[in-house]
Amino acid sequence: MTIQQIPNVRVWLQGRDYVESAEILLDYNRVQPAAVVAGLAIEIFIKSFLATRHATGHARTERGHSGTAMFQKLPATLQDELLVCFSEVDTAVDFVAELTKHDGAFVLGRYWYEPTASKVLSSDTVYFARHLCETVFLLGQKRSA
């Protein structure tokens, strides 16, 4: 069995790619798709703490889209570490409130032509995803030191 690194770097890297894609979309004033892609990034960042590593080195994560539900599955000590690192990145942002606010951005906004789609996604989802990206990176740095 391969040793599991928490957060899983391969999973984090994919989340980072989605945040960067969302930021490019935002540069072109494509707010709805940017928020959807950022919502996916948020999910992936939380999954980076829950990923398991297959013997081949590939990461596996459980299916699901609720960032808040996945956050609740983390051990309390890891939740605390994440909250501390998040406040080091930005003391003015409440992690749990923002995670709750943006929970479901990927699912509720991706088919915005449907009548049940969220029409209120905003650039805030992209900004929160960037903060979370930096937070997970910081936590990973601290754990590897």
Beta strands, then each sheet from edge to edge (+ up, - down):
strand 1: 52-53
strand 2: 59-60
sheet 1: 1+ 2-
end
